[in-house]
Amino acid sequence: MRKNFVLDTNVLLHDSHCLQAFADNVVNIPIYVIEELDTFKKDQSELGRNARHVAREIDDCRVNGNLREGVAIANGGIVRVVLERAKLPTDFALGHEMDTSILAVALHLKKTEPDVPVVFVSKDTNLRIRADALGLHAEDYDREGKDISEVYSGTAEVEVDPELIDLIYAEGGFERTRLGNVELYANQYLTLRSSVAANKTALARVAGDRIEPVLRTRGPVWGVQPRNREQTFALDLLLRDDIQMCTLLGKAGTGKTLLALAAGLHQVTDGEKFRKLLVSRPIFPMGKDLGFLPGSVSEKLSPWMQPIHDNIDFLTGLNSGKGQKAFSYNDFVQQGMLEVEPLTYIRGRSLPSVYFIVDEAQNLTPHEVKTVLTRVGHGTKIIFTGDPYQIDHAYLDSVNNGLTYLVEKFKHEPLAGHVTLTKGERSPLAELAANIL
């Protein structure tokens, strides 16, 4: 049965392509949403870009008909701009005039088209509660329709015949077809477990049409030795020449950023495979923002980039006294081997032959992730790291953020690889806090 979906402004600002996300149903846009979009059109942020894109897309619909009557779009649905509104209870949601007007449009459709189910869609939790109080069916906007537990982990455990484990060690792998109908993805990491002896295992990875071993004997990389299975997988992925894009997802303390930095420093300084290590992260404060910061650009950015400084200082400390020169953070910067900057100015750049780490990528929207990826030049390797449970962006959650979106979209691509890290290694207290708080 066809439904009437009524969209709140924040849905359009979150996903500028959302008009195509409701199949063959009717997408109703209250006129008040158009007015709210108008206030964002000059904004240079992601919200402004989305507001302008949606406005153009709605304007394009006018070529095929009248928006008030409804215009058919490519996916079989209908886009309609609704002006009429129902009368709401006196003093309902006083002080929220625009939100109240949008709800009144949804209530009007419910009353005038009783045979067509109305679904009010909003990213605003409180507005969904108000809608429910009016008797409207309200839902959050989730285009992918996934729970965080369903997001591709990049790893799997497979029970196999014992001889396949012997082949891994004796002959360096075997044909992928010998695993039968097991669903596998490009560059997926596997724990092969014997069907006869449960303690007989092998770590492996999907390599095209073959299953190849992942060696546990790799020495420390810039002083970092993997402490668990997922870290072994992650470090292997970070050091592979055939992978251009890596995504590392995991809770706080699992070692995502540290592993990425260690692999990057190794390949820039020791391996000399890249011109420099570029580390970038979005600017989002935890708690109340400090406001204006004095000083030069580098001085203003210093508090935001301090986690990167801390990790590099830790890595250089691991290597001091081992026959290597003890570099400091400033030494790397002065020699042009390291650059740390916010993502704010990434648009328009081209980045060839760079080991590029994007930290805290869970705070990026899918469009921002696309913008970053399209900056990658020839010979560059890019790594996205983040914790989907620590999101500071108002319109993102653990599933619809740019990092998890990227994981799902690239799981079939041979140039990309992903590992979800699950075990915290920062400290027993940090691990306990991440699990129970």
N, C-alpha and C positions, 0 to 999 in steps of 0.2 A: 504494500500500500504506500502511495506517495505521501510524504510528510512535509509539513511546513517548518523549516529551520529558521529561527530568528537569531541573527548574529549580533553580539555585542561588539562595540568598537575595538576592544582589546584583542578580539580574535583576528580581525583584519590587520591590526598592527603587529600581531605575533607572526602571522603567516600570510604574506601578501598573495599567495596562490590558493587561499582557502576556498574560493568560490568553486573550485573544481573538486573539492573534497567531499561533496555530499551526494555523489552518484546522481540518480535521476530525480531527485527531490526538488522542492522549491526552496531557494535560498532567499529569505526575506531580509532586506536591509532597511531598518527604520530610517526615516529622513534625518532623525536626530544623530544617527551614527555618521551620516555624511557631513553634518555640521561639525561633529567632533573631529573627524578626519581633517577638516579644513584647518583646524588649529595646529595640526602637526605638519602641514605641507612644506613649511619653510625650514623645518628642523633638519639639521645636517646629520643627525644620528640615524641609527637603524630604524627607529620609529618613523622618522621623517621620510626615509626612502620607501618604507613599506606603505605609508599613507599615500605617497605620490603614485606608486605602482598600482595600488588598488583603485585609486581614482581614475587612472588611465584605463584600467581593465573594465571598470563599470561604464566609463564613457564609450569604450569600444562597443559595448553591448547595444548602445542606442542605434547603431547602424542597422541592426536587425529587428528593431521594433521599439515599442514604447515601454520604458522601464516601469511605469506605474501599473501597466497591464501585465507585465512579465515578458522577459526575453529568453528564448531558448539558447543554451550554450553547448559547447562541443561535446560534453560528457552526457548529454541527454537531460540535464537538469534545466531549471528555470531560475533566472535572477529577477527579483522584483523589489522595487523601492516602495515602501509603504508609508503613507502620510497619516492615515487615520489612527486614532487611539481611543482606548476605552477609558471610562471614568474610574478612577481608583478610590479606595476608601479615604476619607478626609484625613489630612496630615500624614498619609502614608509616606514613609521614607523622607520626612521633612529635611530639607537641606541637601538632598541628592536629586535635584530637578532633572538633570539629563538622564541619569540612570532610571528615574521614575518614568520619564517619558518613553524610554526604550521598552521598559516593562509594560507600559500601557499599550504599546503597539502589539506586543505579543499577546496580551490579554484580548485585544480587539480581534485578532485573527482566530483565537480560540472560540470567541462568541459568535463571530460571523461565518466561520467555516467549521462548524462542529463535527463534520464527518472526516476532517483531515487532522490527524494528530499534530499538535504543536510542540516543538522542542526548542527551548531557549538555550542558546550556547554562549557561555561566557567563561573567561579565565579568572573572573573575579569571584572568589569564594562567597563573600558576603552578599553579592548581587544574586548568586544562585540561591542562597537562603531566602532572600526576599521574594524571588520568583516562586519558590516552593510555597511560601506563605500565602501567595495569591492563587495557589492551585495550578501553577504551571509546572510542567515537567522540565527540569533544568539539568544540563550536562556540562562538564568541562570539555574543552576542545583538545582532542588527542587524535591527530590524523593517523598515526601509526597503529593505535589501538593495542599497544603493548604495555605489559608491566615490566618494571626494571629487571625482575627475575627472568624474563623471557629474552632479554637482550643477549645477542651472541657473545659468548665468553671467549672465543678464540681457542679453546681447549676442549678436549673430550677424553673419556676413558673408554677403551675398547677391549673387549675380551677376545683373545685370538688363540689359535692353536700354538702349542709350544714351539713348533719348528719355525714359525714366523719370527719369534723373538730370537731364535738362534741365527736366522738369516740376517737380521738387523746387525748383529755383532760380527758375524762371519763374513758377510758379503756386502755390507754397507747399504742394505735395504732390499726392497722387493717391489713388485708391481702393485699398484694401488688396487687393481681388480681383485687381488687375493683377499681383500677384506670384505668381499661380497657386496651386499646392498647397504652397507653402512653409509649414511649421509655425511659427506665430508665437504669442507669448504677450502678455498685456495689458501695455502700457507697455514692451515690449521695445525695446532700442536696436539700430539696424542700421547696418552699413557697406555701402552700396550700391556695387558695383563694376561698371563697364561690361564687358560681354562682348566688346567690340571693343577698347577701350583700357584696359589694366589700371590705368593711372595716373589714370583719370577716375573719381572717387569722390564720394560724398556721405554725410554723416552724417545719420541719420534716426531716427525713433522711431514705434512703433505708437501711434496715438491713436484708439481706437475702431475705426471702419471705414475709417480713413484712415492713410496714411503721411505724416508731416510732417517738415520739416527740423529739425535741431538746429544752431543757429547757432554758428559758431566765434568770432564777433566780440564776444561778450559781454565787457564790460570786467571788470577785476579786482573780485572780491567781497571786501571787507575786506582788500584788498591781495594777495589770492590769485588767481593766474591759472593755469588748468589747463595742465599741462605735457604731457599726452598724451591720446589719444582717450578712454580710460576715465575719466580725470578730467573731461574735458569732459562726458561722459554723466552722471557722478555729480553734478556741480555743477548741471546742468540739472534732474536729478531732485530734488535738494535744494531748489531754488528754485521748483518747480512748485506752484501753488495747488491743483491737482486731485488731488494725491497726498497721502494722509494717513499712509502708512507707507512708509519706505524701509529697505532693507537694503543695507549696503555690506560686502563680504567681500573680504579680500585679505591678503597677507603683510605683515610689518612694513615700514614705510617707504613704503607706497603712497599715503599721504595721506588715509586714511579719516577719522580723527578731526579732522585739521586742516580738511578740506573741510567736514565737518559743522558744526564750530564757526564757521567763517567764514560759512557760509550762515545759521546760527542768529543770530549777532551782527548780520548785515546785516538780517535780517527783524525782529529785536526792536528794534534801535536806529534804523536808517535807515527801514525799511519800516513799522515799528510794526504789524506784522500779528499779533504775539503779545504777551501780557502780560510774559512773561519767558522766558529760556533756562534750562532745567533739564537738568543733566548728572548722570548717575548711572552707577555701575559696581559690579559685584560685588566683594566683598573676598576676593581670593585672593593670597597671597604667592608670590613666586618664590624657591624655596629655603626655608630654615628660617625660620619666623616669628620676629619679634622678641619676641613675647609682649606682656605688658601695657604699654600706653603711657599715661603720665601726662597730666593736663590735662583741659580741657573736651572736649565732643564734637567741636567743630571742630578742636581741637588734635590729638585722637586720629586724626581722619580726614585730616589734612593730608598725611602721608606717602603714603597711598593715593591721594589725589587730586592729587598733585604733577604727574603727566603732563598733567592738564587745565590746571593753573596755567601750566605751561611753554608749552603751545600758545596759551593766551590772551595771555600776555606776548609771545610771538612775533608774534601777530596785531596787538596794539596797537602793537608796535614798527614793524610795516610801515606803519601809518597815521600815525605821528607825523611832524610836519613837512609834512603835506599839506593844511594848512588845516583839519584836524579836531582837536578836543580830544583830547589823549593820555590816554585812560582807562587805569587800571590794573585789575588783577583785583579789588582791594578796592573800587574805585569802583563797578564793576558790581554787586558784592554789596550795598553800602550803599544803592544806589539801587533795589534790588529787581529789577534787570534780569537778574541771574544767581543761580542757586542750584545748588550742587554738593553731592551727598549720596550715600550708599551705597544700594543697593537693599534693604537689610535691612528698612526700615520702609515699603515701598511698599504692602503689603497694606492694603486699607481706604480708601486715598486716592482722590480724584477730581480729575483734572487737566484743567480746561478752558482753552482758549486759551493753550497752552504749546507752545514748541518744545522737544521732549523728546529728548535724546540718551542712548541706553544704550550705553556704551562697553564693550569687552571682553565682548560678548554671547556669545562662544563658550563661556564658562564657565557659562552658564545651561542648565538642563534644559528640555525642551519644556514641562513644567508651569509652571516659573518664567516662561518667556516668555509663556505664556497669562495668568498672574497680572498681569504688567506691562501687557500689551495691554488687559486689561479695566479698567485704571485710566484709560484715555484718555477725556477728556471732549470735549464739543463744541468744535470749532475748534482742537483740538490736532493737531500733526504729530509723529510719533514716528520716530526714526531709530535703527536697530540697527547697530553697527559691530563688527567682530571679525576675528580671524585664526584660522581653524580648525586651523592647525598649531601654535598656542601655547595649549594647553589645560592648565589646572592642576587641573581637577576629576577626582577619582579614577575616576569611573564614566562619563566622557564621552570621545568621540574625535572625529575630524574629520568624521564623518558623522552621528552620533546626537546631537550637541549642539543646543541650542535655536535657535541662529542658522541653521544649515543646514537644520534642520527647518522653520523659518519660511520660508526662501527657497523650498523645494519646495512647501509648502502654499499659498502666496499667489501663485504665479506666474501664475495665471489671473485674479486679482482686479483689477478696474479701479482700486481705491483704493490699490493697492500697486505698488511698483516696486523693481527690484534691479539692482545693477551689481557685478560682480567686477572688482576692480582687480588688474592683474598686474605692472605695471612700478614698481619702487621708485624714488622720487624724493628720498629723504632725503639720501643721499650715495652716491657710487660704492662706498665700502667697505661701507655698510649693505646695498646691493643685492647685492654680492658675497657677503656673509655669509649673507643670506637664501636665496641660491640654492645655495650649495655646502656649507653646514654643516648 
